[in-house]
Amino acid sequence: MRIIIGFFFCLILFGCTDVYYKHNGEKMKVFNQVKDPVFVNDKMLISHAFQLESFLHPNSDSNSSIQYILPSDVIMIVEKTKELFVIFYYPNCPSAESYFQLAKAAEDKNIPVLLLSFFNNPHRMKEWYSKIELKNKNLYIIPSSDSFDARTFTKVIQFVAQVCPSSYEKYRDELKSTDYILIKNNECQLNFVDTIYGAEDGLEWLEAKLLESK
């Protein structure tokens, strides 16, 4: 009986385990990974497509809208702005507040910033926007779709790999921990989770990278 129980426990455990690989081939195991519950079909992608003009010219008085972001949209933004600060966040986590504070600080310095959720929860996103006043109140989300996995780590890897192919060659699945990306001069500079804490340190990192890229 114990053997049978142990066998089923292993099935459950490994059924909830995803394996990723570092650039050196070392395995990284993730248990019970968060999955995006909302699947976005082609019709939804079209009805909530990214609107470039509302990004370039945000109106703080207008209502927010859900806009699904694809890698091609990021590339389109950079073609117009020449630089872009992309912030990835999980709206269900209390630490999302620091990401909103960082986006606000970037906005105040007139740095183009894309605050991008990898989890589809517009209600929670709106709650954060109500606490921290941003010029751009649109709800930007990486959709779980035919192109992007519902597993949040895998989704981030897929997204960053398409926006920054050379970064995938360098970091492989370590991209799952991407916190920020600064895109400038056709280069991507990445910061990873747990290397910077708080909006103030994040802004310091951003300004340093902007100086380096001049």
GIFENQUI-V975213 format. One line per field, one symbol per residue. phi: phi as a letter, one per 30 degrees, with the letter a starting at -180 (. if undefined). psi: psi as a letter, one per 20 degrees, with the letter a starting at -180 (. if undefined). burial: + if it has 9 or more other C-alpha atoms within 8 Angstrom, else -. A space follows every 50 residues. Layout:
# GIFENQUI-V975213
phi = ???
psi = ???
burial = ???
This chain:
# GIFENQUI-V975213
phi = .ddddddddddddddccccbbddcjddbcbchddcddcccdddddddbdd cdddddbdcdddddbdbdccedddddddddciaaccccacddcedeeddd ddddddedcicebcdbdcbdbedddddddddbdcdccdccbdddadcbdd ddddddeddddddbedddddchdddecdcbbccahibcccbceicbbjdd dddddddddddddd
psi = ghggghghghggghhjppprprhjipqpppplqpppioporhghhghkqp oghhghmqoiiqqqqppppqhhgghgghhgiiqpoppprohiphihghhh hghghgghjkpppooopjpnmhghghgghhhooqgojqoppoqpahhpqh phghggggghhhhmhhhhhgiciiihjpgqppoqkkqppqqqqjipoqhg hghggghghhghj.
burial = ------------+--+++-++++------+--+--+--++----+--++- -------+-+-----++++-+-+++-++---++++++++++----+-+++ +++++++---++++++++++---+++-++--+-+--+++++++++--+++ +++++++++++-+++-++--++++++-+++++++---+-+++---+-++- +++--+--+-----
